[in-house]
Amino acid sequence: SYWKPLYNILEGRFALLIVNARHLKLVPGRKTDIKDAEWIADLLRHGLLRSSFIPPRGQRELRELTRYRTSLVQERSAEVNRIQKVLEGANIKLASVASNVMGVSGRAMLEAMVRAESDPVVLAALARGVMRKKQDALVLALSGQVGEHQRFMLGEQISHIDDLDARVARLEEEIDRRLGPDNEDRARLDSIPGVGKGVAEALLAEVGSNLDSFATADQLCSWAGVVPGMNESAGKNRSGRAPKGNRHLRTVLLQAAHAARTTKTFLGQLYRRLAARIGPPRAALAVAHRILRIVFHMLKEDAPYQELGVNYHDGRTKAQLERRHTRALERLGFRVSLVPAE
């Protein structure tokens, strides 16, 4: 962020270029500040400097808001993990029964513990909804000893989570105000499987609604770092580590990919099909890549999301096999006519 103060002062007065330092490497052994400046000036004079994507001020401000919201959500998750650690230290295994220790039932039990309630039967009776069916398991899980210092820590941690929830709510109000409550781009992106309201807002903050800076979807995916790394040597291509890109955008896309993996949609089926062949991490990256391509075309063409369905790949694979085998037979001198079997 060292460039931001100077950029904010000069923005609107000059045509500014922010250039990736990795693209400016000089010949080894000749590095000084003066030679660096001369080298950069020479590259600029010959038109060889490629500017990094710097969004307009309004989008940069929206970015800061959505990224701050993400950091608060992550901090909240970390605090929930600390609560679970305190409970484990007190021999309380609430997480083994409740999927969310800060849900309605879990929170009621935690607040009772803070008030020095230690009877596991009384604590288990605070369960709500489907948790009521797990009374016996809850009694066993809540049969521990919560010390005075642990009650104090739980109280502070619950208070901290409440404060974080309030901060996130205020941030969401500000993001809504800036985007507008009826933002069409956000509503369209929200229709993509795995992309909820928060992810849609983060996507718009990172790439914007105007994608003129990216000529193709490939350029956008490369900038985001959701493309496979390719290393070519002796005419052979070998896949490698994915290139570095916008880590905030990449994180949001992977979050959407993991949310889409269990859905009965094209993206969910794509994940399951690839995960069986190349493993879950690479499958998630491939789905993130596909989601960003969808986002590119939806924003560029002002188009709605079109669901292809879970059977899309099956029909496409069949058609590909038909064409492949037909061409192979034709190369052998056969005239092929495909007739469906009765």
Secondary structure, 3 states (H helix, E strand, C coil): CCCHHHHHHHECCECCCCECHHHHCCCCCCCCHHHHHHHHHHHHHCCCCCECCCCCHHHHHHHHHHHHHHHHHHHHHHHHHHHHHHHHHCCCCHHHCCCCCCCHHHHHHHHHHHCCCCCHHHHHCCCCHHHHHHHHHHHHHCCCCCCHHHHHHHHHHHHHHHHHHHHHHHHHHHHHHHHCCCCHHHHHHCCCCCCCHHHHHHHHHHHCCCCCCCCCHHHHHHHHCCCCEEEEECCEEEEECCCCCCHHHHHHHHHHHHHHCCCCCHHHHHHHHHHHHHCHHHHHHHHHHHHHHHHHHHHHHCCCCCCCCCCHHHHHHHHHHHHHHHHHHHHCCCCCCCCCCC
